[in-house]
Amino acid sequence: MPTPAAPLPSELGRTFTCADAQRAGVSPGRLRAKDLRIPFRGVRTVVESQPTACPPILDDAPLARDRALRSAVLTRAREYDAIMAHHAFFTGRTAAVLYDAPIDHAGDLEVGVFAPARAPRREGIRGRKVAVALASTREHLGLRVTSPGSTWAMLGAEMSVRDLVRLGDAFVRVPRDDRGRRQPREQRATLDQLRAAVDAGSRPGAARLREALELIRVGSASPLETDYRLDAAAAGLPDPQLDVEIFDAHGFRIGITEIVYDQWRVVVEIEGDHHRTSRDQWNRDIEKHAAYVAEGWEVIRLTSGHIRGAQPRAVPIVRSALARRGWQHG
């Protein structure tokens, strides 16, 4: 039976540098034990003896995928932070994921430094040298990260206009709490801050950033909502109101809806998978939609299949509803 590894000094925590461990009296042999993982050269992370079992992440569970991705990136960022230079910072897609943005992150951690410092070169790290005028940084989750505005602008070199609008919508959204109250302090960035980041100086992708900036709106709660809004605008539908509180004739709030065509009394509900899998959410939706209809609203319910399917049908469906309510194109 193998001899258990000697306990580590508690002050080291779960992730630590080899240098700190050796100063605390840990032997080189102990640093090679199987209960330690090597995320980066010179860093060790204690392996959980009984890792928490995670359910499989399905393709129709984007919220679960986003949470799992953010958790994985946050873990890696904290591991690298143990040896990261004090003047370096997380940027690009890494920073965006740390801000809970809906964006893919399949590669290395993106780490920046301000010129003239030398960008880091290490396995698992994509180093970037950034002009001082083109980025600002802040502390977020205990890590040094580019601000949301700077993060968005720096991604202009590699993202399409539509992806930049999705990301911008996510950053300028004002979240609501469980009681439906807006939480302006939780807003990642304002439109003015995004504009200031674009205006900070010449940068790759500036034309795409300026085009995207004109399309970003406060109120889109998901990439699906952004996609619908962009498709509807391109098809000539009127601009909707976003994130709207709906009241009955007595002034009682009966719901909050993502997309509203108030002039024609049409509401569009874009339903993610949680609307189907949560029984409580399903029941709330039924009650809300019944209340809307009682107040004279027409309710259009759309899913990802309507918006992103092989033959998208969202715009024709909403166009027909608006026409029934008196809207005329042009």
C-alpha positions in Angstrom: 0.0 0.0 0.0 1.6 3.3 -1.1 2.6 5.7 1.7 0.3 8.8 1.8 1.9 12.0 0.7 3.0 14.4 3.5 0.5 17.2 4.2 1.3 20.5 2.6 1.5 23.7 4.7 -1.9 25.2 4.9 -0.7 28.7 4.0 0.1 27.5 0.4 -3.6 27.2 -0.5 -4.9 25.1 -3.4 -2.6 26.7 -6.0 0.9 27.8 -5.3 4.3 28.3 -6.9 7.1 25.8 -6.4 9.3 28.7 -5.1 6.7 29.4 -2.4 6.5 25.8 -1.5 10.2 25.3 -1.2 10.4 28.4 1.0 7.8 26.8 3.2 9.9 23.7 3.5 8.3 21.4 0.9 10.8 19.1 -0.7 11.3 18.8 -4.5 10.1 15.2 -4.2 6.8 16.2 -2.6 6.2 18.6 -5.5 6.3 15.6 -7.8 3.6 13.7 -5.9 0.5 12.5 -7.8 -1.9 14.6 -5.7 -0.5 17.7 -7.4 -1.2 18.9 -10.9 1.1 21.0 -13.0 -1.0 23.6 -14.9 2.1 25.7 -15.7 5.8 25.3 -15.2 6.6 26.4 -11.7 3.0 26.0 -10.5 1.2 23.3 -8.6 -2.5 22.7 -7.9 -3.8 20.3 -5.4 -5.9 17.6 -7.1 -9.3 17.2 -5.5 -9.5 13.7 -3.9 -13.2 13.4 -4.6 -14.1 15.7 -7.5 -17.6 16.9 -7.8 -19.5 14.9 -10.4 -20.8 17.0 -13.3 -23.7 16.1 -15.5 -22.9 15.9 -19.2 -23.2 19.2 -21.0 -25.7 18.9 -23.8 -25.8 20.9 -27.0 -29.2 22.3 -26.0 -27.9 23.6 -22.7 -26.0 26.8 -23.5 -26.3 28.2 -20.0 -24.7 25.1 -18.6 -22.0 25.3 -21.2 -21.3 29.0 -20.4 -21.0 28.2 -16.7 -18.7 25.3 -17.3 -16.5 27.3 -19.6 -16.3 30.3 -17.2 -15.4 27.9 -14.4 -12.6 26.3 -16.4 -11.2 29.6 -17.6 -11.3 31.1 -14.2 -9.5 28.1 -12.7 -6.7 28.3 -15.3 -6.5 32.1 -14.9 -6.0 31.8 -11.2 -3.4 29.1 -11.7 -1.4 31.3 -14.1 -1.9 34.3 -11.8 0.4 32.6 -9.3 3.3 33.3 -11.6 2.0 36.1 -13.8 4.1 39.3 -13.9 2.6 42.1 -11.8 2.3 44.3 -14.8 0.5 41.7 -17.0 -3.3 41.3 -17.3 -5.8 39.0 -18.9 -7.4 40.3 -22.1 -9.2 39.2 -25.2 -11.5 36.2 -25.1 -10.1 35.3 -21.7 -11.2 38.6 -20.2 -14.6 38.4 -22.0 -15.3 34.9 -20.5 -14.3 36.1 -17.0 -17.0 38.8 -17.5 -19.6 36.1 -18.2 -19.8 37.1 -21.9 -21.3 34.6 -24.4 -18.1 33.9 -26.3 -16.1 30.8 -27.2 -12.7 30.2 -25.6 -11.1 27.1 -26.9 -7.4 28.0 -26.9 -4.7 29.5 -24.7 -5.2 32.1 -22.0 -4.7 35.6 -23.5 -2.3 37.7 -21.4 -1.3 41.2 -22.3 1.3 43.7 -21.2 1.6 47.4 -22.0 4.4 48.4 -24.5 7.4 48.4 -24.3 7.2 45.4 -21.9 7.8 42.0 -23.5 4.7 39.9 -24.0 4.8 36.6 -22.0 5.9 33.4 -23.9 4.9 30.2 -22.2 3.0 27.0 -23.2 -0.8 27.6 -22.7 -0.4 31.4 -22.9 -1.0 33.7 -25.9 1.0 36.9 -25.1 0.0 40.3 -26.5 1.8 43.6 -26.4 -0.7 46.5 -26.1 -0.3 50.2 -26.6 -1.0 52.0 -23.3 -3.6 54.3 -25.0 -5.6 51.3 -26.3 -6.6 49.6 -23.1 -7.5 50.1 -19.4 -7.4 47.5 -16.7 -9.3 46.8 -13.5 -9.4 44.1 -10.8 -12.1 41.5 -11.4 -12.6 38.3 -9.4 -9.2 39.0 -7.8 -7.5 39.1 -11.2 -6.1 42.0 -13.3 -8.2 42.2 -16.4 -8.8 44.6 -19.2 -12.0 46.7 -18.7 -15.1 45.5 -20.6 -14.9 48.4 -23.0 -11.2 47.7 -23.8 -11.9 43.9 -24.0 -14.6 44.5 -26.5 -12.6 46.9 -28.7 -9.5 44.6 -28.6 -11.6 41.8 -30.1 -12.5 43.9 -33.1 -9.5 42.4 -35.0 -10.8 38.8 -34.9 -14.6 38.9 -34.5 -17.3 39.6 -37.1 -19.7 42.5 -36.8 -22.5 40.3 -35.6 -20.3 38.7 -32.9 -19.2 42.1 -31.8 -22.8 43.2 -31.5 -23.6 40.1 -29.4 -20.7 40.8 -27.1 -21.5 44.5 -26.9 -25.2 43.7 -26.1 -24.0 41.4 -23.3 -21.7 44.1 -21.8 -24.2 47.0 -21.9 -27.2 44.9 -20.6 -28.6 46.0 -17.3 -29.4 42.8 -15.3 -32.5 42.3 -13.2 -32.7 40.5 -9.8 -35.0 37.7 -8.9 -37.8 40.2 -8.3 -37.4 41.9 -11.7 -35.6 45.0 -10.4 -32.9 46.5 -12.6 -29.4 46.4 -11.2 -27.5 49.2 -12.9 -24.4 48.6 -10.8 -24.1 45.1 -12.4 -23.9 46.6 -15.9 -20.5 45.7 -17.4 -20.1 48.8 -19.6 -22.1 51.6 -21.1 -22.4 52.5 -24.7 -20.3 55.6 -24.1 -17.6 53.4 -22.6 -17.6 51.2 -25.7 -17.5 54.3 -27.9 -14.6 55.7 -25.9 -12.6 52.5 -26.3 -13.1 52.7 -30.1 -12.1 56.3 -30.1 -8.9 55.7 -28.0 -6.7 55.3 -31.0 -6.1 53.5 -34.2 -6.5 49.7 -33.8 -7.2 46.7 -36.0 -10.8 46.1 -36.8 -11.8 49.7 -36.1 -14.3 49.8 -39.1 -16.1 46.6 -37.8 -16.2 48.1 -34.3 -17.8 51.3 -35.5 -20.3 49.4 -37.5 -21.2 47.2 -34.6 -21.4 50.1 -32.2 -24.3 51.5 -34.2 -26.2 48.2 -33.8 -25.7 47.5 -30.1 -28.7 48.2 -27.8 -29.3 48.1 -24.1 -31.8 45.4 -23.2 -30.9 42.3 -25.1 -30.6 39.5 -22.6 -29.1 36.8 -24.8 -27.3 36.2 -28.1 -30.5 34.7 -29.5 -32.3 38.0 -28.8 -29.5 39.9 -30.5 -29.7 37.6 -33.5 -33.5 38.1 -33.8 -33.2 41.8 -33.5 -30.5 42.1 -36.2 -32.4 39.8 -38.6 -35.6 41.7 -38.0 -33.9 45.1 -38.7 -32.3 43.8 -41.8 -35.8 42.6 -43.0 -37.3 46.1 -42.5 -39.3 45.4 -39.4 -39.8 48.3 -37.0 -37.4 48.7 -34.1 -38.8 47.0 -31.0 -38.5 48.1 -27.4 -36.3 45.9 -25.3 -36.6 44.5 -21.7 -40.1 46.0 -21.2 -42.3 45.8 -18.1 -45.9 45.0 -19.1 -48.7 46.4 -16.9 -52.5 45.6 -16.8 -55.3 48.2 -16.8 -54.9 48.6 -13.0 -51.2 49.4 -13.1 -50.1 46.0 -11.8 -47.0 44.6 -13.5 -47.9 41.3 -15.1 -44.6 40.5 -16.7 -41.3 41.5 -18.2 -40.7 40.8 -21.9 -37.6 40.9 -23.9 -39.0 42.3 -27.2 -42.1 44.5 -27.5 -43.8 46.2 -30.4 -45.8 48.5 -28.2 -47.6 50.4 -31.0 -49.1 47.2 -32.3 -49.5 45.4 -29.0 -47.2 42.5 -30.0 -44.7 40.9 -27.6 -42.0 38.4 -28.7 -40.8 35.9 -26.1 -37.6 34.1 -27.0 -37.4 31.0 -25.0 -34.2 29.2 -24.1 -34.0 25.7 -23.0 -34.6 26.6 -19.3 -38.1 27.7 -20.2 -38.8 24.0 -21.2 -36.8 22.2 -18.5 -37.8 24.2 -15.5 -41.4 23.4 -14.4 -41.7 26.6 -12.3 -40.5 28.7 -15.3 -43.0 26.8 -17.6 -45.9 27.5 -15.2 -44.9 31.2 -14.8 -44.7 31.6 -18.6 -48.2 30.1 -19.1 -49.7 32.5 -16.5 -47.9 35.5 -17.9 -48.9 34.8 -21.4 -52.5 34.4 -20.4 -52.4 37.7 -18.6 -50.9 39.4 -21.7 -53.7 38.0 -24.0 -56.3 39.2 -21.5 -54.8 42.7 -21.8 -55.0 42.7 -25.6 -51.4 41.6 -26.5 -50.5 39.1 -29.1 -47.8 36.8 -27.9 -45.2 35.3 -30.3 -43.0 32.6 -28.8 -39.8 31.9 -30.6 -37.0 29.3 -30.0 -33.5 28.9 -31.3 -34.9 26.8 -34.1 -37.0 29.7 -35.3 -34.0 32.1 -35.2 -31.0 29.9 -36.1 -32.5 26.9 -37.8 -31.7 25.7 -41.3 -34.7 27.8 -42.6 -35.2 30.6 -40.0 -38.8 31.5 -39.6 -38.7 34.1 -36.8 -38.9 37.2 -39.0 -41.9 36.0 -41.2 -43.8 34.9 -38.1 -43.4 38.3 -36.4 -44.0 40.2 -39.6 -47.4 38.4 -40.0 -48.3 39.2 -36.4 -47.5 42.9 -36.9 -49.5 43.0 -40.2 -52.5 41.5 -38.4 -52.2 44.4 -35.9 -52.1 47.0 -38.6 -48.4 47.5 -39.4 -47.6 48.2 -43.0 -44.0 47.9 -44.4 -42.7 51.2 -45.8 
